[in-house]
């Protein structure tokens, strides 16, 4: 049964790579355990693209929140956003969870806001320098308060950005730990299964020997007529003496 739901980012990237390797839609669908109807639209889209980065950019611009980025930031800022977004997604192996994607968006927004704060501070500082050169010290002191306010804003903005980035790094490290742990647990599981299998095999062998012994005992306990006419069990269960066939018949 093929997997359901939308393709993950890592699957989309894989579709692009396999498509460029010459695999057909049917082969890609089989490789990813997906239906051909889900794979086909992405093959058609990615056929026009060249690199893994371009795939990520295309998917970014399809997201509903990208329109907000376009409204909030100018072209230069959008270029920075795209470049950093691609770098962060690549660090996560091309696949971000919804929570991680939200963190990346907020982190980049804080970074761009920080850039704006610094750019504004620079303009004020340059204006302050001109006032000082012109001898307008009072006005220069007023601008100093603006510079200090910008410094405070930048510090607070940087703390927020750093907090989000720390969370992202923790998630990435946890992913790596989970992968390593899964591999280790898999080895342990297989070892345990192997041990259990060996135990089961040994147990079956012991049971088989026990059953064979019981069947043999049952057979040899049945009355048997020996060459001298005596009738008894080949294996003596008790200390009773052998009896003749006539005595056995008389007892019946």
C-alpha positions in Angstrom: 0.0 0.0 0.0 1.5 3.4 -1.1 1.9 6.2 1.4 -0.8 8.9 1.6 -0.7 12.6 2.0 1.5 15.4 0.5 5.1 14.9 -0.4 7.6 16.0 2.2 10.3 18.5 1.2 12.9 15.7 1.2 10.6 13.6 -1.1 10.2 16.5 -3.5 14.0 17.0 -3.7 14.3 13.2 -4.3 11.8 13.4 -7.1 13.9 16.1 -8.7 17.1 14.1 -8.3 15.6 10.9 -9.6 13.9 12.7 -12.5 17.2 14.2 -13.6 18.8 10.7 -13.3 16.4 9.6 -16.0 13.9 7.6 -14.0 10.3 7.5 -15.2 7.3 8.7 -13.2 6.4 5.0 -12.6 9.9 4.2 -11.4 10.1 7.3 -9.1 6.7 6.5 -7.6 7.8 2.9 -6.9 11.1 4.1 -5.4 9.3 6.5 -3.0 6.3 4.2 -2.4 4.0 6.9 -3.7 1.2 7.0 -6.3 2.1 8.2 -9.8 -0.7 10.8 -9.7 1.1 12.5 -6.7 4.5 12.3 -8.3 3.6 13.5 -11.8 3.0 17.2 -11.1 6.3 17.6 -9.3 8.2 15.9 -12.1 6.7 18.3 -14.6 7.6 21.3 -12.4 11.1 20.2 -11.5 11.9 19.3 -15.1 12.3 23.0 -15.6 14.6 23.4 -12.7 18.3 22.6 -12.4 19.5 22.4 -8.8 18.3 21.2 -5.4 18.4 24.9 -4.3 16.0 25.9 -7.0 13.6 23.2 -5.9 13.6 24.6 -2.4 13.1 28.2 -3.7 10.2 27.1 -5.8 8.5 25.4 -2.9 9.2 28.5 -0.7 7.4 30.8 -3.1 4.4 28.5 -3.2 3.9 28.8 0.6 1.0 30.9 1.7 3.1 33.0 4.1 5.6 34.0 1.4 3.2 36.7 0.3 3.7 38.3 3.7 7.4 38.3 3.2 7.0 40.1 -0.1 4.8 42.7 1.5 7.1 43.3 4.5 10.5 43.3 2.8 12.1 44.9 -0.2 13.8 43.0 -3.1 17.2 43.0 -1.4 15.8 41.7 1.9 13.8 39.1 0.0 17.0 37.9 -1.6 18.7 37.6 1.8 15.6 35.7 3.1 15.7 33.2 0.3 19.4 32.6 0.5 19.3 32.0 4.3 16.2 29.9 4.0 17.8 27.6 1.5 20.9 27.2 3.7 18.8 26.3 6.8 16.6 23.9 4.9 19.7 22.2 3.5 21.0 21.8 7.1 17.8 19.9 7.9 18.3 17.5 5.0 15.7 19.4 2.9 12.8 18.5 5.1 11.4 20.9 7.7 8.5 20.1 10.0 5.7 22.7 10.3 7.1 23.9 13.7 10.6 24.1 12.3 9.5 26.0 9.3 7.7 28.5 11.5 10.9 28.9 13.5 12.9 29.5 10.4 10.5 32.1 9.2 10.5 34.0 12.5 14.3 33.7 12.8 14.9 35.3 9.3 12.3 38.0 10.1 14.2 38.9 13.2 17.5 39.0 11.3 16.1 41.3 8.7 14.6 43.6 11.4 18.0 43.7 12.9 19.5 44.8 9.6 17.0 47.6 9.4 17.8 48.7 13.0 21.5 48.8 12.2 20.9 50.7 8.9 18.7 53.2 10.7 21.4 53.6 13.4 24.0 54.2 10.8 22.1 57.0 9.2 21.5 58.7 12.6 25.2 58.3 13.5 26.3 59.9 10.2 23.8 62.8 10.8 25.2 63.1 14.4 28.8 63.4 13.0 27.7 66.2 10.6 26.1 68.1 13.5 29.2 67.7 15.6 31.4 69.0 12.8 29.0 72.0 12.3 29.1 72.8 16.0 25.5 71.8 16.8 26.3 69.9 19.9 22.9 70.1 21.5 21.2 68.5 18.5 24.0 66.0 18.4 23.2 65.0 22.0 19.6 64.5 21.1 20.5 62.1 18.4 22.7 60.2 20.8 19.5 59.2 22.7 18.2 57.8 19.4 21.4 55.9 18.8 21.1 54.3 22.3 17.5 53.4 21.7 18.5 51.7 18.5 21.3 49.8 20.3 18.7 48.6 22.9 16.3 47.5 20.1 19.0 45.7 18.3 20.1 43.8 21.5 16.6 42.7 22.2 16.0 41.7 18.6 19.3 39.7 18.5 18.3 37.9 21.7 15.0 36.8 20.1 16.8 35.6 17.0 19.4 33.8 18.9 16.8 32.1 21.0 15.0 30.8 17.9 18.3 29.7 16.3 19.2 27.8 19.5 15.9 26.0 19.3 16.5 25.1 15.7 19.9 23.8 16.5 18.5 21.7 19.4 15.9 20.2 17.0 18.6 19.4 14.4 20.8 17.8 17.0 17.9 15.8 18.4 17.1 14.5 14.9 20.7 13.3 14.6 20.5 11.7 18.0 17.2 10.1 17.1 18.7 8.7 13.9 21.8 7.3 15.7 19.6 6.0 18.5 17.2 4.3 16.0 20.2 2.6 14.3 21.5 1.4 17.7 18.1 0.2 18.8 17.6 -1.6 15.5 20.9 -3.5 16.0 19.9 -4.3 19.6 16.5 -5.4 18.5 17.9 -7.6 15.7 20.3 -9.1 18.2 17.5 -9.9 20.7 15.4 -11.3 17.9 18.3 -13.5 16.9 18.8 -14.7 20.5 15.1 -15.3 20.8 15.2 -17.3 17.6 18.1 -19.4 18.9 16.3 -20.0 22.1 13.1 -21.0 20.3 15.1 -23.4 18.0 16.8 -25.0 21.0 13.5 -25.2 22.8 11.9 -26.9 19.8 14.8 -29.4 19.5 14.5 -30.3 23.2 10.8 -30.8 22.9 11.3 -33.0 19.8 13.8 -35.2 21.7 11.4 -35.4 24.7 8.5 -36.4 22.4 10.6 -39.0 20.6 11.6 -40.4 24.0 8.0 -40.6 25.2 6.9 -42.3 22.0 9.7 -44.9 22.3 8.8 -45.5 25.9 5.2 -46.0 25.1 6.1 -48.5 22.3 8.5 -50.5 24.4 6.1 -50.7 27.3 3.6 -52.6 25.2 3.5 -56.5 25.9 5.9 -58.3 23.6 6.2 -62.1 23.0 9.8 -63.1 23.2 11.4 -66.1 21.4 11.0 -68.3 24.5 7.3 -67.6 24.6 7.5 -65.2 27.5 5.3 -62.0 27.1 6.3 -58.8 28.8 7.3 -55.2 28.2 10.9 -54.8 26.8 11.3 -52.1 29.3 10.4 -53.1 32.9 8.4 -50.5 34.6 8.4 -52.3 37.9 10.0 -55.4 39.3 7.2 -57.9 38.4 8.5 -61.1 36.8 8.0 -62.0 33.2 4.8 -63.9 32.4 3.9 -66.3 29.7 1.5 -65.7 26.9 -0.8 -68.4 28.4 -0.8 -66.6 31.8 -1.5 -63.3 30.0 -4.4 -64.8 28.2 -5.7 -66.5 31.3 -5.6 -63.2 33.1 -7.8 -61.7 30.4 
